[in-house]
Amino acid sequence: MDVIVIGGGIAGVATAYQLRAAGHRVCVVERFATVAQGATYGHGGTVLPTPLDVWFGPTFMHSRQGAKSGVIRKTGFNGAARLFEKQLSSWQEPQAFSRQYGLLRPLIEASRDAMADVEARFGLEFEQSNGVLYLTRSAQEWQQTQPALELLRQYEVPHHVLTPAECAAFEHSVPTDPEFAGGVLFDQERTANCPLFTKLIKQTLDTQGGVQFMLNREVEAIRLDGQRAAVELAPRLGELTSSREVDVINADAIVVAAGTGTLPLLERLGLRVPLHPLRLHTLSAPIAHEECAPHVAIVDAVKRITITRMNHRLRIAGGAVLQGAGQADKPLSEAVTKDALALLGQATHDWIPGAAKISAALSWDGLKLLSPDGLPLVGNALHPRLFVNAGHGPAGWGLACGAARLVADLIGGVTPELPADTLAALRPERFGR
Ligand SMILES: Cc1cc2nc3c(=O)[nH]c(=O)nc-3n(C[C@H](O)[C@H](O)[C@H](O)COP(=O)(O)OP(=O)(O)OC[C@H]3O[C@@H](n4cnc5c(N)ncnc54)[C@H](O)[C@@H]3O)c2cc1C
């Protein structure tokens, strides 16, 4: 079949890879000049989410104070944003959290397999590094992480629960003063460079053939008439709209994997999904003192701030800002940006003092889509020829790879290996139209 994939982030490129592997011809349309320029560019480094870093559950946004929860709320009186917060808070109840994580779990495992398969075939090097240490500050927060620890035991995820002294003995850069509550070490989980991985997959596809990358082109609309599917391209930069015919590409199937660009494309087709954009920040800081730099990735478990070593720099990601719907694509005020970056600087100072030269750090921010039930949108929608792979939230790398396999199975008429309740929980139309 001929398949158009809209979006050249990790979700789109991984989907193109799986479609090609299943024997389809693929065209990826991306509005930037190359792949991995959206949320994928700012990736913090963690590959697959554990119950401690999915973006729902007992510890997520549990506090109204941004500094404590790691999420700065700037929703004002925006009704949609407030509803979104309310919906997310329902997953703080431990049993609801466990049920929801149980639905996501098969996708995480499918993603692990999909990534292992790609790595085994091509021997790609994308700065993989083993070991992630999650740290928790207060006794109350430690208590709130217990349902997540219970899930780790239930699903037999290899991990070690450590006392503060054991954390410091394992990772010498972490001080025990001031006191903190404890940590969880995943010595088999990995961090790596997501934009590099995405570019390497593109290179592999360029070499193999069968996938065309149409760069610097934006999809303006999707057409679904009767049995046909097509995309309309926006005029090229500088091209006069009045003097041209609309560029239309026909296909047997279309996959929308356009990150935050997914919402307007689906909305024009009549599908309004209540996903909310969340702005995240990163700092790339030079190592200040090599002896203070961590040898595993450090995650502030409650504030969801990840500190990952990438060569001679530390990548510090987090500092989420939740705004009113419609505000998200506008630049943040200087004061809010400063607060968000301060969260990153403080976490680095608290957990690995002296490791990073924050004053010389480069900052970046980007948007990612978060769904009110914490699960991505993956599957068929609205028309037999339309598919979606989006809304993976802030834990999107690994999930996008397993979701890509699922989309390729659905397009090829292959029965997916995921359980029926997980497939239903991921359906793009689950919120109604
Ligand atoms: C600061 C930050 C830190 C993060 N840290 C982690 C982490 O540690 N671990 C993790 O797993 N995840 C992390 N994430 C999340 C992860 O990066 C995302 O979930 C993932 O990259 C989303 O990939 P995507 O392909 O869906 O979206 P994107 O990377 O945003 O790609 C979408 C692409 O579609 C293109 N596009 C949109 N509309 C159109 C259109 N109409 N026509 C043509 N092209 C279009 C865009 O230009 C873009 O390139 C982080 C995200 C951020 C911002």
The ligand as an ORCA input file, in Angstrom:
! r2SCAN-3c Opt
* xyz 0 1
  C      11.788     19.086     27.001
  C      11.247     17.710     26.717
  C      11.767     16.604     27.395
  C      11.293     15.311     27.138
  N      11.837     14.244     27.764
  C      11.434     12.982     27.469
  C      12.069     11.848     28.046
  O      13.020     11.949     28.810
  N      11.603     10.608     27.691
  C      10.575     10.437     26.822
  O      10.213      9.302     26.505
  N       9.956     11.507     26.261
  C      10.368     12.759     26.562
  N       9.763     13.827     26.003
  C       8.597     13.586     25.147
  C       8.981     13.158     23.793
  O      10.025     14.019     23.352
  C       7.760     13.242     22.907
  O       6.722     12.435     23.449
  C       8.058     12.735     21.529
  O       9.234     13.305     21.027
  C       6.899     13.113     20.626
  O       7.251     12.744     19.347
  P       6.272     13.085     18.146
  O       6.897     12.535     16.936
  O       4.891     12.638     18.518
  O       6.187     14.673     18.129
  P       7.224     15.756     17.543
  O       8.625     15.403     17.857
  O       6.733     17.081     18.002
  O       7.061     15.599     15.983
  C       5.920     16.030     15.281
  C       6.395     16.533     13.945
  O       5.270     16.789     13.115
  C       5.545     17.941     12.339
  N       4.240     18.501     11.920
  C       3.253     18.948     12.726
  N       2.187     19.338     11.982
  C       2.532     19.137     10.689
  C       1.859     19.360      9.450
  N       0.615     19.857      9.411
  N       2.511     19.071      8.299
  C       3.791     18.560      8.324
  N       4.475     18.338      9.475
  C       3.847     18.616     10.638
  C       6.302     18.844     13.288
  O       7.064     19.789     12.563
  C       7.166     17.845     14.047
  O       8.428     17.672     13.481
  C      10.238     15.136     26.217
  C       9.723     16.247     25.529
  C      10.219     17.519     25.766
  C       9.649     18.703     24.992
*
